[in-house]
Amino acid sequence: MAIVKIHKGMTMGEIVGRYPQLAGVIMEKYNLHCIGCGASTFETLEQGALGHGMSKKQMQEMVEHLNSIITKKSK
């Protein structure tokens, strides 16, 4: 399966649908519980992060961290 890099425009539903192993990281490390919310099907990672008080820099660091996890898992 080809790796699809995570980006700020992906919805939470897309991310967890593709990479279920990231659900715990997103909820526990980043305190974003949007995954269980009805908005997860249309709210983007950026909207969720900024809406919960993250800065754009913090959001970008989260995206990089999540991508590093999926890259390591595929090796």
PDB file of N, CA, C and O in Angstrom:
ATOM      1  N   MET A   1       0.848  -1.180   0.000  1.00  0.00           N
ATOM      2  CA  MET A   1       0.000   0.000   0.000  1.00  0.00           C
ATOM      3  C   MET A   1       0.890   1.240   0.000  1.00  0.00           C
ATOM      4  O   MET A   1       1.821   1.344   0.799  1.00  0.00           O
ATOM      5  N   ALA A   2       0.606   2.149  -0.875  1.00  0.00           N
ATOM      6  CA  ALA A   2       1.385   3.382  -0.964  1.00  0.00           C
ATOM      7  C   ALA A   2       1.057   4.297   0.211  1.00  0.00           C
ATOM      8  O   ALA A   2      -0.087   4.390   0.655  1.00  0.00           O
ATOM      9  N   ILE A   3       2.083   4.958   0.693  1.00  0.00           N
ATOM     10  CA  ILE A   3       1.894   5.901   1.793  1.00  0.00           C
ATOM     11  C   ILE A   3       1.326   7.197   1.236  1.00  0.00           C
ATOM     12  O   ILE A   3       1.854   7.770   0.283  1.00  0.00           O
ATOM     13  N   VAL A   4       0.257   7.639   1.842  1.00  0.00           N
ATOM     14  CA  VAL A   4      -0.323   8.941   1.521  1.00  0.00           C
ATOM     15  C   VAL A   4       0.053   9.850   2.675  1.00  0.00           C
ATOM     16  O   VAL A   4      -0.379   9.644   3.810  1.00  0.00           O
ATOM     17  N   LYS A   5       0.864  10.861   2.376  1.00  0.00           N
ATOM     18  CA  LYS A   5       1.316  11.765   3.436  1.00  0.00           C
ATOM     19  C   LYS A   5       0.146  12.549   4.009  1.00  0.00           C
ATOM     20  O   LYS A   5      -0.765  12.964   3.292  1.00  0.00           O
ATOM     21  N   ILE A   6       0.197  12.734   5.286  1.00  0.00           N
ATOM     22  CA  ILE A   6      -0.815  13.521   5.984  1.00  0.00           C
ATOM     23  C   ILE A   6      -0.531  14.994   5.735  1.00  0.00           C
ATOM     24  O   ILE A   6       0.619  15.432   5.739  1.00  0.00           O
ATOM     25  N   HIS A   7      -1.594  15.742   5.521  1.00  0.00           N
ATOM     26  CA  HIS A   7      -1.461  17.189   5.343  1.00  0.00           C
ATOM     27  C   HIS A   7      -2.607  17.874   6.065  1.00  0.00           C
ATOM     28  O   HIS A   7      -3.603  17.244   6.422  1.00  0.00           O
ATOM     29  N   LYS A   8      -2.454  19.163   6.274  1.00  0.00           N
ATOM     30  CA  LYS A   8      -3.406  19.922   7.084  1.00  0.00           C
ATOM     31  C   LYS A   8      -4.807  19.970   6.494  1.00  0.00           C
ATOM     32  O   LYS A   8      -5.763  20.262   7.213  1.00  0.00           O
ATOM     33  N   GLY A   9      -4.952  19.692   5.216  1.00  0.00           N
ATOM     34  CA  GLY A   9      -6.261  19.728   4.576  1.00  0.00           C
ATOM     35  C   GLY A   9      -7.039  18.425   4.658  1.00  0.00           C
ATOM     36  O   GLY A   9      -8.192  18.367   4.230  1.00  0.00           O
ATOM     37  N   MET A  10      -6.425  17.377   5.203  1.00  0.00           N
ATOM     38  CA  MET A  10      -7.127  16.092   5.353  1.00  0.00           C
ATOM     39  C   MET A  10      -8.098  16.182   6.521  1.00  0.00           C
ATOM     40  O   MET A  10      -7.841  16.875   7.506  1.00  0.00           O
ATOM     41  N   THR A  11      -9.208  15.478   6.402  1.00  0.00           N
ATOM     42  CA  THR A  11     -10.135  15.430   7.530  1.00  0.00           C
ATOM     43  C   THR A  11      -9.624  14.412   8.552  1.00  0.00           C
ATOM     44  O   THR A  11      -8.836  13.521   8.234  1.00  0.00           O
ATOM     45  N   MET A  12     -10.094  14.572   9.770  1.00  0.00           N
ATOM     46  CA  MET A  12      -9.734  13.621  10.821  1.00  0.00           C
ATOM     47  C   MET A  12     -10.188  12.220  10.421  1.00  0.00           C
ATOM     48  O   MET A  12      -9.485  11.237  10.655  1.00  0.00           O
ATOM     49  N   GLY A  13     -11.371  12.144   9.816  1.00  0.00           N
ATOM     50  CA  GLY A  13     -11.893  10.858   9.368  1.00  0.00           C
ATOM     51  C   GLY A  13     -10.993  10.195   8.338  1.00  0.00           C
ATOM     52  O   GLY A  13     -10.771   8.986   8.397  1.00  0.00           O
ATOM     53  N   GLU A  14     -10.472  10.975   7.393  1.00  0.00           N
ATOM     54  CA  GLU A  14      -9.546  10.444   6.385  1.00  0.00           C
ATOM     55  C   GLU A  14      -8.279   9.905   7.036  1.00  0.00           C
ATOM     56  O   GLU A  14      -7.811   8.814   6.709  1.00  0.00           O
ATOM     57  N   ILE A  15      -7.737  10.679   7.954  1.00  0.00           N
ATOM     58  CA  ILE A  15      -6.479  10.294   8.596  1.00  0.00           C
ATOM     59  C   ILE A  15      -6.645   8.983   9.357  1.00  0.00           C
ATOM     60  O   ILE A  15      -5.850   8.058   9.190  1.00  0.00           O
ATOM     61  N   VAL A  16      -7.664   8.908  10.182  1.00  0.00           N
ATOM     62  CA  VAL A  16      -7.867   7.710  10.998  1.00  0.00           C
ATOM     63  C   VAL A  16      -8.346   6.537  10.149  1.00  0.00           C
ATOM     64  O   VAL A  16      -8.049   5.383  10.460  1.00  0.00           O
ATOM     65  N   GLY A  17      -9.085   6.826   9.079  1.00  0.00           N
ATOM     66  CA  GLY A  17      -9.499   5.756   8.175  1.00  0.00           C
ATOM     67  C   GLY A  17      -8.308   5.090   7.501  1.00  0.00           C
ATOM     68  O   GLY A  17      -8.286   3.872   7.325  1.00  0.00           O
ATOM     69  N   ARG A  18      -7.328   5.888   7.127  1.00  0.00           N
ATOM     70  CA  ARG A  18      -6.120   5.374   6.483  1.00  0.00           C
ATOM     71  C   ARG A  18      -5.119   4.814   7.485  1.00  0.00           C
ATOM     72  O   ARG A  18      -4.489   3.784   7.245  1.00  0.00           O
ATOM     73  N   TYR A  19      -4.986   5.503   8.601  1.00  0.00           N
ATOM     74  CA  TYR A  19      -3.962   5.168   9.595  1.00  0.00           C
ATOM     75  C   TYR A  19      -4.572   5.089  10.993  1.00  0.00           C
ATOM     76  O   TYR A  19      -4.364   5.987  11.808  1.00  0.00           O
ATOM     77  N   PRO A  20      -5.324   4.023  11.278  1.00  0.00           N
ATOM     78  CA  PRO A  20      -6.001   3.912  12.578  1.00  0.00           C
ATOM     79  C   PRO A  20      -5.038   3.963  13.765  1.00  0.00           C
ATOM     80  O   PRO A  20      -5.431   4.337  14.870  1.00  0.00           O
ATOM     81  N   GLN A  21      -3.793   3.592  13.540  1.00  0.00           N
ATOM     82  CA  GLN A  21      -2.806   3.608  14.626  1.00  0.00           C
ATOM     83  C   GLN A  21      -2.505   5.024  15.105  1.00  0.00           C
ATOM     84  O   GLN A  21      -1.913   5.196  16.170  1.00  0.00           O
ATOM     85  N   LEU A  22      -2.897   6.031  14.344  1.00  0.00           N
ATOM     86  CA  LEU A  22      -2.642   7.417  14.741  1.00  0.00           C
ATOM     87  C   LEU A  22      -3.719   7.986  15.663  1.00  0.00           C
ATOM     88  O   LEU A  22      -3.527   9.051  16.250  1.00  0.00           O
ATOM     89  N   ALA A  23      -4.833   7.298  15.795  1.00  0.00           N
ATOM     90  CA  ALA A  23      -5.940   7.817  16.612  1.00  0.00           C
ATOM     91  C   ALA A  23      -5.482   8.111  18.040  1.00  0.00           C
ATOM     92  O   ALA A  23      -5.760   9.185  18.574  1.00  0.00           O
ATOM     93  N   GLY A  24      -4.791   7.173  18.649  1.00  0.00           N
ATOM     94  CA  GLY A  24      -4.318   7.369  20.019  1.00  0.00           C
ATOM     95  C   GLY A  24      -3.326   8.511  20.142  1.00  0.00           C
ATOM     96  O   GLY A  24      -3.363   9.272  21.109  1.00  0.00           O
ATOM     97  N   VAL A  25      -2.440   8.632  19.163  1.00  0.00           N
ATOM     98  CA  VAL A  25      -1.443   9.712  19.177  1.00  0.00           C
ATOM     99  C   VAL A  25      -2.141  11.061  19.095  1.00  0.00           C
ATOM    100  O   VAL A  25      -1.827  11.984  19.846  1.00  0.00           O
ATOM    101  N   ILE A  26      -3.086  11.161  18.181  1.00  0.00           N
ATOM    102  CA  ILE A  26      -3.802  12.430  17.992  1.00  0.00           C
ATOM    103  C   ILE A  26      -4.564  12.803  19.260  1.00  0.00           C
ATOM    104  O   ILE A  26      -4.575  13.965  19.666  1.00  0.00           O
ATOM    105  N   MET A  27      -5.198  11.819  19.878  1.00  0.00           N
ATOM    106  CA  MET A  27      -5.991  12.107  21.077  1.00  0.00           C
ATOM    107  C   MET A  27      -5.121  12.341  22.307  1.00  0.00           C
ATOM    108  O   MET A  27      -5.353  13.287  23.060  1.00  0.00           O
ATOM    109  N   GLU A  28      -4.121  11.483  22.517  1.00  0.00           N
ATOM    110  CA  GLU A  28      -3.345  11.551  23.752  1.00  0.00           C
ATOM    111  C   GLU A  28      -2.241  12.607  23.714  1.00  0.00           C
ATOM    112  O   GLU A  28      -2.121  13.408  24.641  1.00  0.00           O
ATOM    113  N   LYS A  29      -1.452  12.615  22.671  1.00  0.00           N
ATOM    114  CA  LYS A  29      -0.326  13.560  22.613  1.00  0.00           C
ATOM    115  C   LYS A  29      -0.794  14.969  22.282  1.00  0.00           C
ATOM    116  O   LYS A  29      -0.272  15.945  22.820  1.00  0.00           O
ATOM    117  N   TYR A  30      -1.790  15.075  21.388  1.00  0.00           N
ATOM    118  CA  TYR A  30      -2.208  16.398  20.918  1.00  0.00           C
ATOM    119  C   TYR A  30      -3.549  16.846  21.493  1.00  0.00           C
ATOM    120  O   TYR A  30      -4.018  17.945  21.198  1.00  0.00           O
ATOM    121  N   ASN A  31      -4.165  15.998  22.314  1.00  0.00           N
ATOM    122  CA  ASN A  31      -5.421  16.332  22.989  1.00  0.00           C
ATOM    123  C   ASN A  31      -6.525  16.764  22.024  1.00  0.00           C
ATOM    124  O   ASN A  31      -7.344  17.628  22.339  1.00  0.00           O
ATOM    125  N   LEU A  32      -6.528  16.147  20.848  1.00  0.00           N
ATOM    126  CA  LEU A  32      -7.577  16.422  19.861  1.00  0.00           C
ATOM    127  C   LEU A  32      -8.513  15.219  19.828  1.00  0.00           C
ATOM    128  O   LEU A  32      -8.175  14.169  19.281  1.00  0.00           O
ATOM    129  N   HIS A  33      -9.659  15.380  20.403  1.00  0.00           N
ATOM    130  CA  HIS A  33     -10.626  14.288  20.479  1.00  0.00           C
ATOM    131  C   HIS A  33     -11.662  14.398  19.368  1.00  0.00           C
ATOM    132  O   HIS A  33     -12.759  13.850  19.470  1.00  0.00           O
ATOM    133  N   CYS A  34     -11.303  15.108  18.317  1.00  0.00           N
ATOM    134  CA  CYS A  34     -12.192  15.321  17.168  1.00  0.00           C
ATOM    135  C   CYS A  34     -12.549  14.008  16.482  1.00  0.00           C
ATOM    136  O   CYS A  34     -13.552  13.925  15.772  1.00  0.00           O
ATOM    137  N   ILE A  35     -11.738  12.998  16.693  1.00  0.00           N
ATOM    138  CA  ILE A  35     -11.940  11.722  16.030  1.00  0.00           C
ATOM    139  C   ILE A  35     -13.309  11.142  16.356  1.00  0.00           C
ATOM    140  O   ILE A  35     -13.964  10.576  15.481  1.00  0.00           O
ATOM    141  N   GLY A  36     -13.743  11.274  17.588  1.00  0.00           N
ATOM    142  CA  GLY A  36     -15.039  10.753  17.991  1.00  0.00           C
ATOM    143  C   GLY A  36     -16.188  11.710  17.741  1.00  0.00           C
ATOM    144  O   GLY A  36     -17.344  11.385  18.012  1.00  0.00           O
ATOM    145  N   CYS A  37     -15.877  12.869  17.233  1.00  0.00           N
ATOM    146  CA  CYS A  37     -16.880  13.914  17.004  1.00  0.00           C
ATOM    147  C   CYS A  37     -17.502  13.749  15.616  1.00  0.00           C
ATOM    148  O   CYS A  37     -16.841  13.285  14.687  1.00  0.00           O
ATOM    149  N   GLY A  38     -18.748  14.121  15.482  1.00  0.00           N
ATOM    150  CA  GLY A  38     -19.421  14.059  14.187  1.00  0.00           C
ATOM    151  C   GLY A  38     -18.778  14.943  13.141  1.00  0.00           C
ATOM    152  O   GLY A  38     -18.938  14.711  11.943  1.00  0.00           O
ATOM    153  N   ALA A  39     -18.052  15.953  13.586  1.00  0.00           N
ATOM    154  CA  ALA A  39     -17.389  16.870  12.654  1.00  0.00           C
ATOM    155  C   ALA A  39     -16.169  16.238  11.993  1.00  0.00           C
ATOM    156  O   ALA A  39     -15.618  16.809  11.052  1.00  0.00           O
ATOM    157  N   SER A  40     -15.740  15.078  12.465  1.00  0.00           N
ATOM    158  CA  SER A  40     -14.516  14.463  11.936  1.00  0.00           C
ATOM    159  C   SER A  40     -14.611  14.118  10.456  1.00  0.00           C
ATOM    160  O   SER A  40     -13.591  13.938   9.790  1.00  0.00           O
ATOM    161  N   THR A  41     -15.823  14.028   9.946  1.00  0.00           N
ATOM    162  CA  THR A  41     -15.974  13.696   8.528  1.00  0.00           C
ATOM    163  C   THR A  41     -15.785  14.897   7.618  1.00  0.00           C
ATOM    164  O   THR A  41     -15.544  14.737   6.422  1.00  0.00           O
ATOM    165  N   PHE A  42     -15.892  16.094   8.170  1.00  0.00           N
ATOM    166  CA  PHE A  42     -15.723  17.279   7.315  1.00  0.00           C
ATOM    167  C   PHE A  42     -14.738  18.302   7.865  1.00  0.00           C
ATOM    168  O   PHE A  42     -14.300  19.185   7.128  1.00  0.00           O
ATOM    169  N   GLU A  43     -14.384  18.203   9.130  1.00  0.00           N
ATOM    170  CA  GLU A  43     -13.435  19.157   9.711  1.00  0.00           C
ATOM    171  C   GLU A  43     -12.009  18.707   9.390  1.00  0.00           C
ATOM    172  O   GLU A  43     -11.654  17.548   9.606  1.00  0.00           O
ATOM    173  N   THR A  44     -11.197  19.630   8.873  1.00  0.00           N
ATOM    174  CA  THR A  44      -9.820  19.283   8.532  1.00  0.00           C
ATOM    175  C   THR A  44      -8.941  19.255   9.775  1.00  0.00           C
ATOM    176  O   THR A  44      -9.307  19.759  10.837  1.00  0.00           O
ATOM    177  N   LEU A  45      -7.788  18.656   9.609  1.00  0.00           N
ATOM    178  CA  LEU A  45      -6.814  18.624  10.694  1.00  0.00           C
ATOM    179  C   LEU A  45      -6.468  20.047  11.126  1.00  0.00           C
ATOM    180  O   LEU A  45      -6.361  20.333  12.318  1.00  0.00           O
ATOM    181  N   GLU A  46      -6.296  20.922  10.161  1.00  0.00           N
ATOM    182  CA  GLU A  46      -5.979  22.316  10.475  1.00  0.00           C
ATOM    183  C   GLU A  46      -7.109  22.976  11.256  1.00  0.00           C
ATOM    184  O   GLU A  46      -6.852  23.644  12.258  1.00  0.00           O
ATOM    185  N   GLN A  47      -8.343  22.804  10.821  1.00  0.00           N
ATOM    186  CA  GLN A  47      -9.477  23.412  11.515  1.00  0.00           C
ATOM    187  C   GLN A  47      -9.584  22.896  12.949  1.00  0.00           C
ATOM    188  O   GLN A  47      -9.814  23.667  13.880  1.00  0.00           O
ATOM    189  N   GLY A  48      -9.418  21.601  13.112  1.00  0.00           N
ATOM    190  CA  GLY A  48      -9.493  21.011  14.448  1.00  0.00           C
ATOM    191  C   GLY A  48      -8.385  21.507  15.355  1.00  0.00           C
ATOM    192  O   GLY A  48      -8.622  21.859  16.511  1.00  0.00           O
ATOM    193  N   ALA A  49      -7.166  21.531  14.820  1.00  0.00           N
ATOM    194  CA  ALA A  49      -6.014  21.960  15.623  1.00  0.00           C
ATOM    195  C   ALA A  49      -6.128  23.428  16.017  1.00  0.00           C
ATOM    196  O   ALA A  49      -5.970  23.772  17.188  1.00  0.00           O
ATOM    197  N   LEU A  50      -6.398  24.286  15.053  1.00  0.00           N
ATOM    198  CA  LEU A  50      -6.497  25.714  15.348  1.00  0.00           C
ATOM    199  C   LEU A  50      -7.702  26.007  16.235  1.00  0.00           C
ATOM    200  O   LEU A  50      -7.645  26.883  17.098  1.00  0.00           O
ATOM    201  N   GLY A  51      -8.790  25.274  16.020  1.00  0.00           N
ATOM    202  CA  GLY A  51      -9.989  25.447  16.830  1.00  0.00           C
ATOM    203  C   GLY A  51      -9.793  25.048  18.284  1.00  0.00           C
ATOM    204  O   GLY A  51     -10.530  25.488  19.165  1.00  0.00           O
ATOM    205  N   HIS A  52      -8.787  24.207  18.525  1.00  0.00           N
ATOM    206  CA  HIS A  52      -8.491  23.769  19.891  1.00  0.00           C
ATOM    207  C   HIS A  52      -7.263  24.466  20.461  1.00  0.00           C
ATOM    208  O   HIS A  52      -6.659  23.989  21.421  1.00  0.00           O
ATOM    209  N   GLY A  53      -6.898  25.601  19.864  1.00  0.00           N
ATOM    210  CA  GLY A  53      -5.864  26.444  20.449  1.00  0.00           C
ATOM    211  C   GLY A  53      -4.433  26.219  20.004  1.00  0.00           C
ATOM    212  O   GLY A  53      -3.524  26.860  20.531  1.00  0.00           O
ATOM    213  N   MET A  54      -4.205  25.330  19.054  1.00  0.00           N
ATOM    214  CA  MET A  54      -2.842  25.140  18.560  1.00  0.00           C
ATOM    215  C   MET A  54      -2.454  26.306  17.665  1.00  0.00           C
ATOM    216  O   MET A  54      -3.298  26.898  16.993  1.00  0.00           O
ATOM    217  N   SER A  55      -1.176  26.624  17.666  1.00  0.00           N
ATOM    218  CA  SER A  55      -0.671  27.617  16.720  1.00  0.00           C
ATOM    219  C   SER A  55      -0.415  26.909  15.383  1.00  0.00           C
ATOM    220  O   SER A  55      -0.390  25.680  15.318  1.00  0.00           O
ATOM    221  N   LYS A  56      -0.228  27.686  14.339  1.00  0.00           N
ATOM    222  CA  LYS A  56       0.075  27.083  13.031  1.00  0.00           C
ATOM    223  C   LYS A  56       1.388  26.309  13.094  1.00  0.00           C
ATOM    224  O   LYS A  56       1.528  25.264  12.459  1.00  0.00           O
ATOM    225  N   LYS A  57       2.347  26.822  13.859  1.00  0.00           N
ATOM    226  CA  LYS A  57       3.632  26.136  14.010  1.00  0.00           C
ATOM    227  C   LYS A  57       3.442  24.789  14.716  1.00  0.00           C
ATOM    228  O   LYS A  57       3.999  23.779  14.287  1.00  0.00           O
ATOM    229  N   GLN A  58       2.660  24.778  15.791  1.00  0.00           N
ATOM    230  CA  GLN A  58       2.392  23.527  16.505  1.00  0.00           C
ATOM    231  C   GLN A  58       1.672  22.532  15.604  1.00  0.00           C
ATOM    232  O   GLN A  58       1.958  21.335  15.632  1.00  0.00           O
ATOM    233  N   MET A  59       0.733  23.038  14.800  1.00  0.00           N
ATOM    234  CA  MET A  59      -0.002  22.163  13.897  1.00  0.00           C
ATOM    235  C   MET A  59       0.945  21.548  12.874  1.00  0.00           C
ATOM    236  O   MET A  59       0.851  20.355  12.585  1.00  0.00           O
ATOM    237  N   GLN A  60       1.854  22.345  12.324  1.00  0.00           N
ATOM    238  CA  GLN A  60       2.815  21.835  11.347  1.00  0.00           C
ATOM    239  C   GLN A  60       3.740  20.800  11.977  1.00  0.00           C
ATOM    240  O   GLN A  60       4.072  19.798  11.344  1.00  0.00           O
ATOM    241  N   GLU A  61       4.154  21.034  13.203  1.00  0.00           N
ATOM    242  CA  GLU A  61       4.987  20.055  13.915  1.00  0.00           C
ATOM    243  C   GLU A  61       4.225  18.748  14.125  1.00  0.00           C
ATOM    244  O   GLU A  61       4.809  17.668  14.026  1.00  0.00           O
ATOM    245  N   MET A  62       2.934  18.838  14.414  1.00  0.00           N
ATOM    246  CA  MET A  62       2.108  17.643  14.572  1.00  0.00           C
ATOM    247  C   MET A  62       2.040  16.875  13.256  1.00  0.00           C
ATOM    248  O   MET A  62       2.197  15.654  13.248  1.00  0.00           O
ATOM    249  N   VAL A  63       1.810  17.572  12.145  1.00  0.00           N
ATOM    250  CA  VAL A  63       1.744  16.930  10.828  1.00  0.00           C
ATOM    251  C   VAL A  63       3.060  16.196  10.548  1.00  0.00           C
ATOM    252  O   VAL A  63       3.051  15.051  10.096  1.00  0.00           O
ATOM    253  N   GLU A  64       4.179  16.852  10.815  1.00  0.00           N
ATOM    254  CA  GLU A  64       5.488  16.230  10.594  1.00  0.00           C
ATOM    255  C   GLU A  64       5.662  14.994  11.480  1.00  0.00           C
ATOM    256  O   GLU A  64       6.180  13.972  11.031  1.00  0.00           O
ATOM    257  N   HIS A  65       5.229  15.092  12.732  1.00  0.00           N
ATOM    258  CA  HIS A  65       5.331  13.952  13.648  1.00  0.00           C
ATOM    259  C   HIS A  65       4.476  12.784  13.162  1.00  0.00           C
ATOM    260  O   HIS A  65       4.940  11.644  13.140  1.00  0.00           O
ATOM    261  N   LEU A  66       3.239  13.057  12.776  1.00  0.00           N
ATOM    262  CA  LEU A  66       2.357  11.991  12.294  1.00  0.00           C
ATOM    263  C   LEU A  66       2.931  11.336  11.040  1.00  0.00           C
ATOM    264  O   LEU A  66       2.874  10.115  10.896  1.00  0.00           O
ATOM    265  N   ASN A  67       3.480  12.138  10.136  1.00  0.00           N
ATOM    266  CA  ASN A  67       4.097  11.576   8.933  1.00  0.00           C
ATOM    267  C   ASN A  67       5.320  10.738   9.271  1.00  0.00           C
ATOM    268  O   ASN A  67       5.576   9.731   8.610  1.00  0.00           O
ATOM    269  N   SER A  68       6.076  11.131  10.282  1.00  0.00           N
ATOM    270  CA  SER A  68       7.242  10.331  10.671  1.00  0.00           C
ATOM    271  C   SER A  68       6.801   8.969  11.207  1.00  0.00           C
ATOM    272  O   SER A  68       7.488   7.969  10.999  1.00  0.00           O
ATOM    273  N   ILE A  69       5.677   8.927  11.884  1.00  0.00           N
ATOM    274  CA  ILE A  69       5.159   7.656  12.407  1.00  0.00           C
ATOM    275  C   ILE A  69       4.764   6.731  11.266  1.00  0.00           C
ATOM    276  O   ILE A  69       5.135   5.558  11.266  1.00  0.00           O
ATOM    277  N   ILE A  70       4.017   7.242  10.293  1.00  0.00           N
ATOM    278  CA  ILE A  70       3.570   6.358   9.208  1.00  0.00           C
ATOM    279  C   ILE A  70       4.729   5.955   8.307  1.00  0.00           C
ATOM    280  O   ILE A  70       4.706   4.874   7.717  1.00  0.00           O
ATOM    281  N   THR A  71       5.733   6.801   8.194  1.00  0.00           N
ATOM    282  CA  THR A  71       6.901   6.461   7.383  1.00  0.00           C
ATOM    283  C   THR A  71       7.692   5.339   8.043  1.00  0.00           C
ATOM    284  O   THR A  71       8.146   4.423   7.358  1.00  0.00           O
ATOM    285  N   LYS A  72       7.862   5.393   9.356  1.00  0.00           N
ATOM    286  CA  LYS A  72       8.586   4.345  10.086  1.00  0.00           C
ATOM    287  C   LYS A  72       7.848   3.016  10.015  1.00  0.00           C
ATOM    288  O   LYS A  72       8.476   1.964   9.895  1.00  0.00           O
ATOM    289  N   LYS A  73       6.517   3.055  10.089  1.00  0.00           N
ATOM    290  CA  LYS A  73       5.714   1.828  10.084  1.00  0.00           C
ATOM    291  C   LYS A  73       5.805   1.104   8.745  1.00  0.00           C
ATOM    292  O   LYS A  73       5.635  -0.114   8.691  1.00  0.00           O
ATOM    293  N   SER A  74       6.072   1.841   7.655  1.00  0.00           N
ATOM    294  CA  SER A  74       6.071   1.225   6.333  1.00  0.00           C
ATOM    295  C   SER A  74       7.412   0.591   5.983  1.00  0.00           C
ATOM    296  O   SER A  74       7.513  -0.120   4.983  1.00  0.00           O
ATOM    297  N   LYS A  75       8.436   0.835   6.786  1.00  0.00           N
ATOM    298  CA  LYS A  75       9.777   0.300   6.472  1.00  0.00           C
ATOM    299  C   LYS A  75       9.932  -1.110   6.960  1.00  0.00           C
ATOM    300  O   LYS A  75      10.992  -1.711   6.781  1.00  0.00           O
TER     301      LYS A  75
END
